[in-house]
Amino acid sequence: VTLDNLELFFVDTTKLSVSTRTSAFLNYKSYGFTLAPQAGTTYYNSSFNNAEEINNAINEVRNVANEIVSNAIGTRFDKVLYVHDWLVDNLDYDNNDTDNKDNIYGTFINKKVVCEGYAEGLKYLLDKLNIPCVLVYGAGYDDNGNEEAHAWNYVQMEDGNWYAVDATWDDPLYIGSGSSLLQREYKYKYFLKGAKTFNKNHVNDGDVSGSGQDFKYPELAENDYEN
């Protein structure tokens, strides 16, 4: 629910509990479920203390996102490209122990996030543009074969196929003041890629909740997108 409804960024799911109840009448059974904060807590993450703060934060996020979306014009490719570039150009990767580094408040207000912040930002903006996009979780592998937990996106283009976008790895942090051609090469290395290219160093994992329930992602196109 929270990964499809990104404005629930203020919810700390570790503070929630689920209770179930079953009732029976003749041959019929019904089931009820209640989702609530654990005893003595709220379900807010540590950044927010009350509903007023949350509503203000949601409005802050919406205002920034709506401004970005208003400038994303043209074809579907143009819109996806604009959103991708905004994230790459405006965000800083920050793995320090800071609040909201993995949600859209961190993306649009603090602008300091980890991979989830990049991926959630892309989905949130493309949702507003009515372009199908999903969050993908799994593992990324560097050139030495080292594994790290990672997040990225699959985006459906107008040809009906799905392509991968990894805005985090497209952020050319280590290029510095190098040539613009080199920056462009790295900035779009993981933009709208097909399985043959992208799956060389990305492996998705559908168990997004850690519960063993496997989420089935859309199947990627074999080849990279051609505009």
FIKOLZA-1660 file (N, C-alpha, C; in steps of 0.1 Angstrom, whole numbers, plus 5000, padded with zeros to 4 digits):
% residues 227
   i   px   py   pz ch aa at
   1 5008 4988 5000  A  V  N
   1 5000 5000 5000  A  V CA
   1 5009 5013 5000  A  V  C
   2 5019 5013 5009  A  T  N
   2 5027 5025 5010  A  T CA
   2 5035 5027 4997  A  T  C
   3 5039 5016 4990  A  L  N
   3 5048 5018 4979  A  L CA
   3 5040 5022 4966  A  L  C
   4 5027 5020 4967  A  D  N
   4 5018 5025 4956  A  D CA
   4 5012 5038 4959  A  D  C
   5 5012 5042 4971  A  N  N
   5 5006 5055 4976  A  N CA
   5 5017 5063 4983  A  N  C
   6 5025 5070 4976  A  L  N
   6 5038 5075 4981  A  L CA
   6 5035 5087 4990  A  L  C
   7 5023 5093 4991  A  E  N
   7 5021 5104 5000  A  E CA
   7 5019 5098 5014  A  E  C
   8 5020 5085 5016  A  L  N
   8 5020 5080 5030  A  L CA
   8 5034 5079 5035  A  L  C
   9 5042 5088 5031  A  F  N
   9 5056 5089 5035  A  F CA
   9 5058 5091 5050  A  F  C
  10 5047 5096 5056  A  F  N
  10 5048 5099 5071  A  F CA
  10 5045 5086 5079  A  F  C
  11 5042 5075 5073  A  V  N
  11 5038 5063 5080  A  V CA
  11 5051 5055 5083  A  V  C
  12 5053 5051 5095  A  D  N
  12 5063 5041 5098  A  D CA
  12 5057 5028 5100  A  D  C
  13 5058 5019 5090  A  T  N
  13 5051 5006 5090  A  T CA
  13 5056 4997 5101  A  T  C
  14 5067 5000 5107  A  T  N
  14 5072 4991 5118  A  T CA
  14 5064 4994 5131  A  T  C
  15 5057 5005 5131  A  K  N
  15 5049 5008 5143  A  K CA
  15 5034 5003 5142  A  K  C
  16 5031 4996 5131  A  L  N
  16 5017 4992 5129  A  L CA
  16 5016 4977 5133  A  L  C
  17 5004 4974 5137  A  S  N
  17 5000 4960 5140  A  S CA
  17 4987 4957 5133  A  S  C
  18 4985 4945 5130  A  V  N
  18 4973 4940 5124  A  V CA
  18 4966 4930 5133  A  V  C
  19 4954 4932 5135  A  S  N
  19 4946 4922 5142  A  S CA
  19 4935 4916 5133  A  S  C
  20 4932 4904 5135  A  T  N
  20 4922 4897 5126  A  T CA
  20 4911 4891 5135  A  T  C
  21 4899 4890 5129  A  R  N
  21 4888 4884 5136  A  R CA
  21 4880 4876 5126  A  R  C
  22 4875 4865 5131  A  T  N
  22 4867 4856 5122  A  T CA
  22 4853 4853 5129  A  T  C
  23 4843 4854 5121  A  S  N
  23 4829 4851 5126  A  S CA
  23 4823 4841 5116  A  S  C
  24 4814 4833 5121  A  A  N
  24 4808 4822 5113  A  A CA
  24 4793 4822 5116  A  A  C
  25 4786 4820 5105  A  F  N
  25 4771 4819 5106  A  F CA
  25 4767 4808 5096  A  F  C
  26 4762 4797 5101  A  L  N
  26 4758 4786 5092  A  L CA
  26 4771 4781 5085  A  L  C
  27 4770 4781 5072  A  N  N
  27 4782 4777 5064  A  N CA
  27 4791 4789 5059  A  N  C
  28 4788 4801 5064  A  Y  N
  28 4795 4813 5059  A  Y CA
  28 4805 4818 5069  A  Y  C
  29 4816 4822 5065  A  K  N
  29 4826 4828 5074  A  K CA
  29 4829 4842 5069  A  K  C
  30 4832 4851 5078  A  S  N
  30 4836 4864 5074  A  S CA
  30 4849 4867 5082  A  S  C
  31 4857 4876 5076  A  Y  N
  31 4870 4879 5082  A  Y CA
  31 4871 4894 5083  A  Y  C
  32 4876 4899 5095  A  G  N
  32 4878 4913 5096  A  G CA
  32 4892 4916 5100  A  G  C
  33 4898 4927 5095  A  F  N
  33 4911 4931 5098  A  F CA
  33 4912 4945 5103  A  F  C
  34 4920 4948 5113  A  T  N
  34 4922 4961 5118  A  T CA
  34 4936 4965 5118  A  T  C
  35 4940 4976 5112  A  L  N
  35 4953 4981 5111  A  L CA
  35 4954 4993 5120  A  L  C
  36 4963 4992 5130  A  A  N
  36 4963 5003 5140  A  A CA
  36 4978 5004 5145  A  A  C
  37 4980 5016 5152  A  P  N
  37 4994 5018 5158  A  P CA
  37 4995 5008 5169  A  P  C
  38 5007 5004 5172  A  Q  N
  38 5010 4995 5183  A  Q CA
  38 5007 5003 5196  A  Q  C
  39 5004 4996 5207  A  A  N
  39 5000 5002 5219  A  A CA
  39 5010 5013 5224  A  A  C
  40 5005 5024 5227  A  G  N
  40 5013 5035 5232  A  G CA
  40 5021 5043 5222  A  G  C
  41 5018 5041 5209  A  T  N
  41 5025 5048 5199  A  T CA
  41 5016 5054 5189  A  T  C
  42 5021 5063 5180  A  T  N
  42 5014 5066 5168  A  T CA
  42 5022 5059 5156  A  T  C
  43 5016 5060 5144  A  Y  N
  43 5022 5053 5133  A  Y CA
  43 5031 5063 5125  A  Y  C
  44 5033 5075 5131  A  Y  N
  44 5041 5085 5124  A  Y CA
  44 5056 5082 5124  A  Y  C
  45 5063 5085 5113  A  N  N
  45 5077 5084 5115  A  N CA
  45 5083 5095 5123  A  N  C
  46 5095 5094 5127  A  S  N
  46 5101 5103 5137  A  S CA
  46 5101 5118 5134  A  S  C
  47 5099 5121 5121  A  S  N
  47 5099 5135 5117  A  S CA
  47 5086 5143 5120  A  S  C
  48 5076 5135 5122  A  F  N
  48 5062 5142 5123  A  F CA
  48 5056 5138 5137  A  F  C
  49 5050 5149 5143  A  N  N
  49 5044 5147 5156  A  N CA
  49 5029 5147 5156  A  N  C
  50 5023 5153 5146  A  N  N
  50 5008 5155 5146  A  N CA
  50 5003 5157 5132  A  N  C
  51 4990 5157 5131  A  A  N
  51 4983 5157 5117  A  A CA
  51 4986 5170 5110  A  A  C
  52 4987 5181 5118  A  E  N
  52 4990 5194 5112  A  E CA
  52 5004 5194 5105  A  E  C
  53 5014 5189 5111  A  E  N
  53 5027 5188 5105  A  E CA
  53 5027 5179 5093  A  E  C
  54 5019 5168 5093  A  I  N
  54 5018 5159 5082  A  I CA
  54 5011 5166 5070  A  I  C
  55 5000 5173 5073  A  N  N
  55 4993 5180 5062  A  N CA
  55 5002 5190 5055  A  N  C
  56 5009 5198 5064  A  N  N
  56 5018 5208 5058  A  N CA
  56 5029 5201 5050  A  N  C
  57 5034 5190 5054  A  A  N
  57 5045 5183 5046  A  A CA
  57 5039 5178 5033  A  A  C
  58 5027 5172 5033  A  I  N
  58 5021 5168 5021  A  I CA
  58 5019 5179 5011  A  I  C
  59 5015 5190 5016  A  N  N
  59 5013 5202 5007  A  N CA
  59 5026 5207 5002  A  N  C
  60 5037 5207 5010  A  E  N
  60 5050 5211 5005  A  E CA
  60 5054 5202 4993  A  E  C
  61 5053 5189 4995  A  V  N
  61 5057 5179 4985  A  V CA
  61 5048 5181 4972  A  V  C
  62 5035 5183 4974  A  R  N
  62 5027 5185 4962  A  R CA
  62 5030 5197 4954  A  R  C
  63 5033 5208 4961  A  N  N
  63 5037 5220 4954  A  N CA
  63 5049 5219 4946  A  N  C
  64 5060 5213 4951  A  V  N
  64 5072 5211 4944  A  V CA
  64 5069 5201 4932  A  V  C
  65 5063 5190 4935  A  A  N
  65 5060 5181 4924  A  A CA
  65 5052 5186 4913  A  A  C
  66 5042 5194 4917  A  N  N
  66 5033 5200 4906  A  N CA
  66 5040 5209 4897  A  N  C
  67 5050 5217 4903  A  E  N
  67 5058 5226 4895  A  E CA
  67 5066 5218 4885  A  E  C
  68 5072 5207 4890  A  I  N
  68 5081 5199 4881  A  I CA
  68 5072 5193 4869  A  I  C
  69 5060 5188 4873  A  V  N
  69 5052 5182 4863  A  V CA
  69 5047 5192 4853  A  V  C
  70 5045 5204 4857  A  S  N
  70 5040 5215 4848  A  S CA
  70 5050 5218 4837  A  S  C
  71 5063 5215 4839  A  N  N
  71 5073 5217 4829  A  N CA
  71 5076 5204 4821  A  N  C
  72 5070 5193 4825  A  A  N
  72 5072 5181 4817  A  A CA
  72 5062 5180 4806  A  A  C
  73 5066 5184 4794  A  I  N
  73 5057 5185 4783  A  I CA
  73 5063 5177 4771  A  I  C
  74 5054 5175 4761  A  G  N
  74 5059 5168 4749  A  G CA
  74 5054 5154 4748  A  G  C
  75 5062 5145 4742  A  T  N
  75 5059 5131 4741  A  T CA
  75 5061 5124 4755  A  T  C
  76 5057 5112 4755  A  R  N
  76 5059 5104 4767  A  R CA
  76 5074 5103 4770  A  R  C
  77 5082 5101 4760  A  F  N
  77 5097 5101 4762  A  F CA
  77 5102 5114 4767  A  F  C
  78 5097 5125 4762  A  D  N
  78 5101 5139 4767  A  D CA
  78 5098 5140 4782  A  D  C
  79 5086 5136 4786  A  K  N
  79 5082 5137 4800  A  K CA
  79 5091 5129 4809  A  K  C
  80 5093 5116 4805  A  V  N
  80 5101 5107 4813  A  V CA
  80 5115 5113 4814  A  V  C
  81 5120 5118 4803  A  L  N
  81 5134 5123 4803  A  L CA
  81 5135 5135 4812  A  L  C
  82 5125 5144 4812  A  Y  N
  82 5125 5156 4820  A  Y CA
  82 5125 5153 4835  A  Y  C
  83 5116 5143 4838  A  V  N
  83 5115 5139 4853  A  V CA
  83 5129 5133 4857  A  V  C
  84 5134 5124 4849  A  H  N
  84 5147 5117 4852  A  H CA
  84 5158 5128 4854  A  H  C
  85 5158 5137 4845  A  D  N
  85 5169 5147 4846  A  D CA
  85 5167 5156 4858  A  D  C
  86 5155 5159 4862  A  W  N
  86 5153 5168 4874  A  W CA
  86 5158 5161 4886  A  W  C
  87 5155 5148 4887  A  L  N
  87 5160 5140 4899  A  L CA
  87 5175 5139 4899  A  L  C
  88 5181 5136 4887  A  V  N
  88 5196 5135 4887  A  V CA
  88 5203 5148 4890  A  V  C
  89 5197 5159 4885  A  D  N
  89 5203 5172 4886  A  D CA
  89 5201 5179 4900  A  D  C
  90 5190 5175 4907  A  N  N
  90 5187 5182 4919  A  N CA
  90 5189 5174 4932  A  N  C
  91 5191 5161 4931  A  L  N
  91 5192 5153 4943  A  L CA
  91 5207 5150 4946  A  L  C
  92 5210 5149 4959  A  D  N
  92 5223 5144 4963  A  D CA
  92 5220 5130 4970  A  D  C
  93 5229 5121 4966  A  Y  N
  93 5228 5108 4973  A  Y CA
  93 5234 5110 4987  A  Y  C
  94 5226 5105 4997  A  D  N
  94 5231 5107 5011  A  D CA
  94 5227 5095 5019  A  D  C
  95 5236 5087 5023  A  N  N
  95 5234 5075 5031  A  N CA
  95 5236 5077 5046  A  N  C
  96 5237 5090 5050  A  N  N
  96 5238 5092 5064  A  N CA
  96 5225 5089 5072  A  N  C
  97 5226 5088 5085  A  D  N
  97 5214 5085 5093  A  D CA
  97 5205 5097 5094  A  D  C
  98 5198 5100 5084  A  T  N
  98 5189 5112 5084  A  T CA
  98 5175 5108 5081  A  T  C
  99 5165 5116 5086  A  D  N
  99 5151 5113 5084  A  D CA
  99 5147 5115 5070  A  D  C
 100 5138 5107 5065  A  N  N
 100 5131 5108 5052  A  N CA
 100 5141 5107 5040  A  N  C
 101 5152 5100 5042  A  K  N
 101 5161 5098 5031  A  K CA
 101 5156 5088 5021  A  K  C
 102 5146 5081 5025  A  D  N
 102 5140 5070 5016  A  D CA
 102 5126 5072 5012  A  D  C
 103 5122 5085 5012  A  N  N
 103 5108 5088 5008  A  N CA
 103 5107 5101 5000  A  N  C
 104 5095 5104 4996  A  I  N
 104 5094 5116 4987  A  I CA
 104 5095 5129 4994  A  I  C
 105 5094 5129 5007  A  Y  N
 105 5096 5142 5015  A  Y CA
 105 5111 5145 5013  A  Y  C
 106 5119 5135 5015  A  G  N
 106 5134 5137 5013  A  G CA
 106 5137 5140 4999  A  G  C
 107 5130 5135 4989  A  T  N
 107 5132 5137 4975  A  T CA
 107 5130 5152 4972  A  T  C
 108 5118 5157 4975  A  F  N
 108 5114 5170 4970  A  F CA
 108 5116 5181 4980  A  F  C
 109 5118 5179 4992  A  I  N
 109 5120 5190 5002  A  I CA
 109 5135 5190 5007  A  I  C
 110 5140 5179 5012  A  N  N
 110 5154 5179 5017  A  N CA
 110 5164 5177 5005  A  N  C
 111 5159 5170 4995  A  K  N
 111 5168 5167 4983  A  K CA
 111 5181 5159 4986  A  K  C
 112 5180 5152 4997  A  K  N
 112 5191 5143 5001  A  K CA
 112 5185 5129 5004  A  K  C
 113 5188 5119 4996  A  V  N
 113 5181 5107 4997  A  V CA
 113 5190 5095 4993  A  V  C
 114 5186 5083 4996  A  V  N
 114 5192 5071 4990  A  V CA
 114 5184 5067 4978  A  V  C
 115 5187 5054 4973  A  C  N
 115 5181 5050 4960  A  C CA
 115 5166 5050 4961  A  C  C
 116 5160 5047 4972  A  E  N
 116 5145 5047 4973  A  E CA
 116 5140 5061 4971  A  E  C
 117 5147 5071 4975  A  G  N
 117 5142 5084 4973  A  G CA
 117 5142 5088 4958  A  G  C
 118 5152 5084 4951  A  Y  N
 118 5152 5086 4937  A  Y CA
 118 5141 5079 4930  A  Y  C
 119 5139 5066 4933  A  A  N
 119 5129 5057 4927  A  A CA
 119 5115 5061 4930  A  A  C
 120 5113 5065 4943  A  E  N
 120 5099 5069 4947  A  E CA
 120 5096 5083 4940  A  E  C
 121 5106 5092 4939  A  G  N
 121 5104 5104 4933  A  G CA
 121 5100 5103 4918  A  G  C
 122 5107 5093 4911  A  L  N
 122 5103 5091 4897  A  L CA
 122 5089 5086 4896  A  L  C
 123 5085 5076 4904  A  K  N
 123 5072 5071 4903  A  K CA
 123 5061 5081 4907  A  K  C
 124 5064 5089 4917  A  Y  N
 124 5054 5099 4921  A  Y CA
 124 5051 5109 4910  A  Y  C
 125 5062 5113 4903  A  L  N
 125 5060 5123 4892  A  L CA
 125 5054 5117 4880  A  L  C
 126 5058 5105 4877  A  L  N
 126 5052 5098 4865  A  L CA
 126 5037 5094 4868  A  L  C
 127 5034 5091 4880  A  D  N
 127 5020 5089 4884  A  D CA
 127 5012 5101 4881  A  D  C
 128 5017 5113 4884  A  K  N
 128 5010 5125 4881  A  K CA
 128 5008 5128 4866  A  K  C
 129 5017 5122 4859  A  L  N
 129 5017 5124 4844  A  L CA
 129 5010 5113 4837  A  L  C
 130 5004 5104 4845  A  N  N
 130 4996 5092 4840  A  N CA
 130 5005 5083 4831  A  N  C
 131 5017 5082 4835  A  I  N
 131 5026 5073 4828  A  I CA
 131 5029 5061 4837  A  I  C
 132 5025 5049 4833  A  P  N
 132 5027 5037 4842  A  P CA
 132 5041 5035 4847  A  P  C
 133 5043 5033 4860  A  C  N
 133 5056 5032 4866  A  C CA
 133 5055 5024 4879  A  C  C
 134 5064 5015 4881  A  V  N
 134 5064 5008 4894  A  V CA
 134 5078 5009 4900  A  V  C
 135 5078 5008 4913  A  L  N
 135 5090 5007 4921  A  L CA
 135 5095 4992 4920  A  L  C
 136 5108 4991 4919  A  V  N
 136 5114 4977 4919  A  V CA
 136 5125 4977 4929  A  V  C
 137 5125 4966 4937  A  Y  N
 137 5135 4964 4947  A  Y CA
 137 5143 4951 4944  A  Y  C
 138 5156 4951 4948  A  G  N
 138 5164 4940 4945  A  G CA
 138 5178 4943 4948  A  G  C
 139 5187 4938 4940  A  A  N
 139 5202 4939 4942  A  A CA
 139 5208 4945 4930  A  A  C
 140 5218 4954 4933  A  G  N
 140 5226 4959 4922  A  G CA
 140 5241 4955 4924  A  G  C
 141 5248 4953 4913  A  Y  N
 141 5262 4947 4914  A  Y CA
 141 5271 4957 4907  A  Y  C
 142 5282 4960 4914  A  D  N
 142 5292 4969 4908  A  D CA
 142 5301 4962 4899  A  D  C
 143 5311 4969 4893  A  D  N
 143 5320 4963 4884  A  D CA
 143 5328 4951 4890  A  D  C
 144 5329 4951 4903  A  N  N
 144 5337 4941 4910  A  N CA
 144 5328 4929 4915  A  N  C
 145 5316 4930 4911  A  G  N
 145 5306 4919 4916  A  G CA
 145 5301 4921 4930  A  G  C
 146 5304 4932 4936  A  N  N
 146 5299 4935 4950  A  N CA
 146 5284 4938 4949  A  N  C
 147 5277 4932 4958  A  E  N
 147 5262 4933 4959  A  E CA
 147 5258 4944 4969  A  E  C
 148 5247 4951 4965  A  E  N
 148 5241 4961 4975  A  E CA
 148 5226 4961 4972  A  E  C
 149 5219 4962 4983  A  A  N
 149 5204 4964 4982  A  A CA
 149 5201 4977 4974  A  A  C
 150 5191 4976 4966  A  H  N
 150 5190 4987 4956  A  H CA
 150 5175 4988 4952  A  H  C
 151 5171 5000 4947  A  A  N
 151 5158 5003 4942  A  A CA
 151 5159 5010 4929  A  A  C
 152 5149 5008 4920  A  W  N
 152 5149 5015 4907  A  W CA
 152 5134 5014 4902  A  W  C
 153 5132 5017 4889  A  N  N
 153 5119 5017 4884  A  N CA
 153 5118 5009 4871  A  N  C
 154 5105 5005 4868  A  Y  N
 154 5102 5000 4855  A  Y CA
 154 5091 5010 4850  A  Y  C
 155 5092 5015 4837  A  V  N
 155 5083 5024 4831  A  V CA
 155 5078 5019 4818  A  V  C
 156 5065 5020 4816  A  Q  N
 156 5058 5016 4804  A  Q CA
 156 5058 5027 4794  A  Q  C
 157 5064 5025 4782  A  M  N
 157 5064 5035 4772  A  M CA
 157 5052 5033 4762  A  M  C
 158 5051 5042 4752  A  E  N
 158 5039 5042 4743  A  E CA
 158 5039 5030 4734  A  E  C
 159 5050 5022 4733  A  D  N
 159 5049 5010 4725  A  D CA
 159 5044 4998 4733  A  D  C
 160 5040 5001 4745  A  G  N
 160 5034 4990 4754  A  G CA
 160 5044 4982 4762  A  G  C
 161 5057 4984 4759  A  N  N
 161 5067 4976 4766  A  N CA
 161 5072 4984 4778  A  N  C
 162 5078 4976 4787  A  W  N
 162 5083 4982 4800  A  W CA
 162 5099 4982 4799  A  W  C
 163 5104 4993 4804  A  Y  N
 163 5118 4996 4803  A  Y CA
 163 5123 5000 4817  A  Y  C
 164 5136 4998 4820  A  A  N
 164 5141 5001 4834  A  A CA
 164 5148 5014 4834  A  A  C
 165 5146 5021 4845  A  V  N
 165 5153 5034 4848  A  V CA
 165 5159 5033 4862  A  V  C
 166 5172 5036 4863  A  D  N
 166 5178 5037 4875  A  D CA
 166 5184 5051 4877  A  D  C
 167 5176 5060 4882  A  A  N
 167 5180 5074 4883  A  A CA
 167 5192 5075 4893  A  A  C
 168 5193 5067 4903  A  T  N
 168 5204 5068 4913  A  T CA
 168 5217 5066 4906  A  T  C
 169 5218 5055 4898  A  W  N
 169 5231 5052 4892  A  W CA
 169 5233 5061 4880  A  W  C
 170 5223 5068 4876  A  D  N
 170 5226 5078 4865  A  D CA
 170 5230 5092 4871  A  D  C
 171 5230 5093 4884  A  D  N
 171 5235 5105 4890  A  D CA
 171 5251 5105 4890  A  D  C
 172 5257 5113 4881  A  P  N
 172 5271 5112 4879  A  P CA
 172 5280 5119 4889  A  P  C
 173 5279 5114 4901  A  L  N
 173 5286 5120 4913  A  L CA
 173 5301 5121 4911  A  L  C
 174 5306 5110 4905  A  Y  N
 174 5320 5108 4905  A  Y CA
 174 5327 5115 4893  A  Y  C
 175 5319 5121 4884  A  I  N
 175 5324 5126 4872  A  I CA
 175 5329 5141 4874  A  I  C
 176 5323 5147 4884  A  G  N
 176 5328 5161 4887  A  G CA
 176 5327 5170 4875  A  G  C
 177 5338 5177 4873  A  S  N
 177 5338 5187 4862  A  S CA
 177 5343 5182 4849  A  S  C
 178 5342 5169 4847  A  G  N
 178 5346 5162 4835  A  G CA
 178 5339 5168 4823  A  G  C
 179 5342 5162 4811  A  S  N
 179 5336 5167 4799  A  S CA
 179 5321 5164 4798  A  S  C
 180 5313 5173 4791  A  S  N
 180 5299 5171 4790  A  S CA
 180 5295 5158 4783  A  S  C
 181 5304 5154 4774  A  L  N
 181 5301 5142 4767  A  L CA
 181 5302 5130 4776  A  L  C
 182 5312 5130 4785  A  L  N
 182 5313 5119 4795  A  L CA
 182 5302 5120 4805  A  L  C
 183 5298 5131 4809  A  Q  N
 183 5287 5133 4818  A  Q CA
 183 5274 5127 4812  A  Q  C
 184 5272 5130 4799  A  R  N
 184 5260 5125 4792  A  R CA
 184 5260 5110 4791  A  R  C
 185 5272 5104 4789  A  E  N
 185 5273 5090 4787  A  E CA
 185 5269 5083 4800  A  E  C
 186 5273 5088 4812  A  Y  N
 186 5269 5082 4824  A  Y CA
 186 5255 5086 4829  A  Y  C
 187 5251 5098 4825  A  K  N
 187 5238 5103 4830  A  K CA
 187 5226 5094 4824  A  K  C
 188 5228 5088 4813  A  Y  N
 188 5218 5080 4807  A  Y CA
 188 5221 5065 4805  A  Y  C
 189 5231 5061 4813  A  K  N
 189 5236 5047 4812  A  K CA
 189 5225 5037 4816  A  K  C
 190 5216 5041 4825  A  Y  N
 190 5205 5033 4830  A  Y CA
 190 5192 5039 4827  A  Y  C
 191 5190 5045 4816  A  F  N
 191 5177 5052 4813  A  F CA
 191 5170 5045 4802  A  F  C
 192 5158 5039 4805  A  L  N
 192 5150 5032 4796  A  L CA
 192 5157 5021 4789  A  L  C
 193 5162 5012 4798  A  K  N
 193 5170 5000 4793  A  K CA
 193 5161 4988 4793  A  K  C
 194 5165 4979 4784  A  G  N
 194 5158 4966 4783  A  G CA
 194 5166 4955 4791  A  G  C
 195 5161 4943 4791  A  A  N
 195 5166 4933 4800  A  A CA
 195 5180 4929 4796  A  A  C
 196 5184 4929 4783  A  K  N
 196 5197 4925 4779  A  K CA
 196 5208 4934 4785  A  K  C
 197 5205 4947 4786  A  T  N
 197 5214 4956 4792  A  T CA
 197 5213 4957 4807  A  T  C
 198 5201 4959 4812  A  F  N
 198 5199 4963 4826  A  F CA
 198 5201 4951 4835  A  F  C
 199 5197 4939 4831  A  N  N
 199 5198 4928 4840  A  N CA
 199 5212 4922 4842  A  N  C
 200 5222 4928 4835  A  K  N
 200 5236 4924 4837  A  K CA
 200 5240 4927 4851  A  K  C
 201 5235 4938 4857  A  N  N
 201 5239 4941 4871  A  N CA
 201 5228 4945 4880  A  N  C
 202 5216 4942 4876  A  H  N
 202 5204 4944 4885  A  H CA
 202 5196 4931 4885  A  H  C
 203 5192 4927 4897  A  V  N
 203 5184 4915 4899  A  V CA
 203 5172 4919 4908  A  V  C
 204 5160 4918 4903  A  N  N
 204 5149 4922 4911  A  N CA
 204 5145 4912 4921  A  N  C
 205 5138 4916 4932  A  D  N
 205 5133 4907 4942  A  D CA
 205 5119 4911 4945  A  D  C
 206 5109 4903 4943  A  G  N
 206 5095 4906 4945  A  G CA
 206 5091 4906 4959  A  G  C
 207 5099 4902 4969  A  D  N
 207 5095 4901 4983  A  D CA
 207 5097 4914 4989  A  D  C
 208 5089 4924 4985  A  V  N
 208 5091 4938 4990  A  V CA
 208 5088 4940 5004  A  V  C
 209 5080 4931 5010  A  S  N
 209 5076 4933 5024  A  S CA
 209 5084 4924 5034  A  S  C
 210 5093 4916 5028  A  G  N
 210 5101 4907 5037  A  G CA
 210 5092 4896 5043  A  G  C
 211 5080 4893 5037  A  S  N
 211 5071 4884 5043  A  S CA
 211 5071 4870 5035  A  S  C
 212 5078 4870 5024  A  G  N
 212 5078 4858 5016  A  G CA
 212 5067 4858 5005  A  G  C
 213 5059 4869 5005  A  Q  N
 213 5049 4870 4995  A  Q CA
 213 5055 4877 4983  A  Q  C
 214 5056 4870 4971  A  D  N
 214 5063 4875 4960  A  D CA
 214 5055 4884 4951  A  D  C
 215 5059 4896 4948  A  F  N
 215 5052 4905 4939  A  F CA
 215 5058 4903 4925  A  F  C
 216 5049 4901 4915  A  K  N
 216 5053 4899 4902  A  K CA
 216 5055 4912 4894  A  K  C
 217 5067 4916 4890  A  Y  N
 217 5069 4928 4883  A  Y CA
 217 5066 4926 4868  A  Y  C
 218 5063 4937 4861  A  P  N
 218 5062 4936 4847  A  P CA
 218 5074 4931 4840  A  P  C
 219 5073 4924 4829  A  E  N
 219 5084 4918 4822  A  E CA
 219 5091 4929 4813  A  E  C
 220 5104 4931 4815  A  L  N
 220 5111 4941 4807  A  L CA
 220 5111 4937 4792  A  L  C
 221 5112 4947 4783  A  A  N
 221 5115 4944 4769  A  A CA
 221 5129 4939 4768  A  A  C
 222 5132 4931 4758  A  E  N
 222 5145 4926 4757  A  E CA
 222 5156 4937 4754  A  E  C
 223 5152 4946 4745  A  N  N
 223 5162 4956 4740  A  N CA
 223 5159 4969 4746  A  N  C
 224 5169 4978 4746  A  D  N
 224 5167 4992 4751  A  D CA
 224 5157 4999 4743  A  D  C
 225 5151 5009 4749  A  Y  N
 225 5141 5018 4742  A  Y CA
 225 5148 5026 4731  A  Y  C
 226 5141 5028 4720  A  E  N
 226 5146 5036 4709  A  E CA
 226 5136 5047 4707  A  E  C
 227 5141 5059 4708  A  N  N
 227 5132 5071 4706  A  N CA
 227 5132 5075 4692  A  N  C
% end
